[in-house]
Amino acid sequence: MIFAYLIGQGKSGKGQSMKVNEIVSHRIVMSEDLNHHKTLYAGRAAEWFVETGLMAAAQHLPAENIVCVKIHEMTFKRPVLPGEIIRLCSKIVFAGRTSVVANIDISVDGEQMVNGFITFVNVDEEGRAFPHGVTIEAISEEDILLQEEARKLYESN
Ligand SMILES: CC(C)(COP(=O)(O)OP(=O)(O)OC[C@H]1O[C@@H](n2cnc3c(N)ncnc32)[C@H](O)[C@@H]1OP(=O)(O)O)[C@@H](O)C(=O)NCCC(=O)NCCS
């Protein structure tokens, strides 16, 4: 079950300078999401992690052009129990030439469960990396710090 809404600017034209834009969704953990310990299965959480990052990328790039090239980190800080409602928040915090870097934060009742980054690449019809022309403007202190972290990940490739 997924509920999504946008905070900040709405979707605007491609190939522009855009402010960091959060996209937030929620899921309730159901029996089919559990592992053999009866807690949220890491594979399911990873699926939701990538999906929410993809939704952030799709605020800036045509969805059909986006591929995931790297999940930089996923650390599970505590087990998530059935019936708990998890909040997934993602935003593109850095843009390279053909790539963008999303920060993804998963929390339950304000407690952080997972935080990490994913790099997505804008590709053409043949699946080749293609310049997107997007630049990302970080304004808040939090977003400036996330942008610096994402830039380091980008530069370490
Ligand atoms: C994504 C893909 C097109 C990149 O191809 P490539 O030959 O590495 O292309 P480039 O060398 O031109 O790199 C393109 C961008 O990807 C980034 N990139 C490449 N490898 C990366 C890695 N391992 N980690 C992070 N970023 C990476 C580069 O930094 C570059 O970014 P920039 O243009 O913003 O500077 C190719 O690796 C691919 O098709 N991978 C499979 C994608 C996929 O199937 N994903 C799962 C389904 S969504």
The ligand as a Tripos MOL2 file, in Angstrom:
@<TRIPOS>MOLECULE
LIG
   48    50     1     0     0
SMALL
NO_CHARGES

@<TRIPOS>ATOM
      1 C1         24.3270    3.2120  -16.4710 C.3       1 LIG1
      2 C2         25.1960    2.9200  -17.6880 C.3       1 LIG1
      3 C3         24.4630    3.3250  -18.9510 C.3       1 LIG1
      4 C4         26.4670    3.7740  -17.5560 C.3       1 LIG1
      5 O1         27.2900    3.3990  -18.6060 O.3       1 LIG1
      6 P1         28.8190    3.8730  -18.6240 P.3       1 LIG1
      7 O2         29.4590    3.2850  -19.8130 O.co2     1 LIG1
      8 O3         29.4440    3.6610  -17.2880 O.co2     1 LIG1
      9 O4         28.6330    5.4120  -18.8980 O.3       1 LIG1
     10 P2         29.6040    6.5830  -18.5360 P.3       1 LIG1
     11 O5         30.9980    6.1170  -18.2770 O.co2     1 LIG1
     12 O6         29.4030    7.6220  -19.6060 O.co2     1 LIG1
     13 O7         29.0280    7.1260  -17.1420 O.3       1 LIG1
     14 C5         27.7640    7.7290  -17.1370 C.3       1 LIG1
     15 C6         27.5310    8.2930  -15.7620 C.3       1 LIG1
     16 O8         27.3740    7.2210  -14.8520 O.3       1 LIG1
     17 C7         28.2170    7.4220  -13.7520 C.3       1 LIG1
     18 N1         28.6600    6.1150  -13.2940 N.ar      1 LIG1
     19 C8         29.1680    5.1200  -14.0590 C.ar      1 LIG1
     20 N2         29.4730    4.0610  -13.2630 N.ar      1 LIG1
     21 C9         29.1530    4.4160  -12.0150 C.ar      1 LIG1
     22 C10        29.2580    3.7650  -10.7550 C.ar      1 LIG1
     23 N3         29.7490    2.5240  -10.6470 N.pl3     1 LIG1
     24 N4         28.8370    4.4120   -9.6680 N.ar      1 LIG1
     25 C11        28.3250    5.6660   -9.7550 C.ar      1 LIG1
     26 N5         28.2110    6.3400  -10.9190 N.ar      1 LIG1
     27 C12        28.6390    5.7150  -12.0210 C.ar      1 LIG1
     28 C13        29.3790    8.2450  -14.2690 C.3       1 LIG1
     29 O9         30.0060    8.9580  -13.2140 O.3       1 LIG1
     30 C14        28.6850    9.1610  -15.2560 C.3       1 LIG1
     31 O10        28.1250   10.2600  -14.5680 O.3       1 LIG1
     32 P3         28.2270   11.7720  -15.1800 P.3       1 LIG1
     33 O11        27.9210   11.7100  -16.6330 O.co2     1 LIG1
     34 O12        27.1760   12.5250  -14.4120 O.co2     1 LIG1
     35 O13        29.6060   12.2690  -14.9130 O.co2     1 LIG1
     36 C15        25.5750    1.4060  -17.7530 C.3       1 LIG1
     37 O14        26.4720    1.1010  -16.7040 O.3       1 LIG1
     38 C16        24.3640    0.4970  -17.6310 C.2       1 LIG1
     39 O15        23.5840    0.3720  -18.5640 O.2       1 LIG1
     40 N6         24.2050   -0.1620  -16.4670 N.am      1 LIG1
     41 C17        23.0600   -1.0080  -16.2270 C.3       1 LIG1
     42 C18        21.8930   -0.1950  -15.6550 C.3       1 LIG1
     43 C19        20.7880   -1.1160  -15.1950 C.2       1 LIG1
     44 O16        20.4420   -2.0400  -15.9000 O.2       1 LIG1
     45 N7         20.2770   -0.8420  -13.9890 N.am      1 LIG1
     46 C20        19.2890   -1.7200  -13.3890 C.3       1 LIG1
     47 C21        17.9200   -1.4810  -13.9260 C.3       1 LIG1
     48 S1         17.3500    0.1750  -13.6200 S.3       1 LIG1
@<TRIPOS>BOND
     1     1     2 1
     2     2     3 1
     3     2     4 1
     4     2    36 1
     5     4     5 1
     6     5     6 1
     7     6     7 2
     8     6     8 1
     9     6     9 1
    10     9    10 1
    11    10    11 2
    12    10    12 1
    13    10    13 1
    14    13    14 1
    15    14    15 1
    16    15    16 1
    17    15    30 1
    18    16    17 1
    19    17    18 1
    20    17    28 1
    21    18    19 ar
    22    18    27 ar
    23    19    20 ar
    24    20    21 ar
    25    21    22 ar
    26    21    27 ar
    27    22    23 1
    28    22    24 ar
    29    24    25 ar
    30    25    26 ar
    31    26    27 ar
    32    28    29 1
    33    28    30 1
    34    30    31 1
    35    31    32 1
    36    32    33 2
    37    32    34 1
    38    32    35 1
    39    36    37 1
    40    36    38 1
    41    38    39 2
    42    38    40 1
    43    40    41 1
    44    41    42 1
    45    42    43 1
    46    43    44 2
    47    43    45 1
    48    45    46 1
    49    46    47 1
    50    47    48 1
@<TRIPOS>SUBSTRUCTURE
     1 LIG1         1 GROUP 0 **** ****
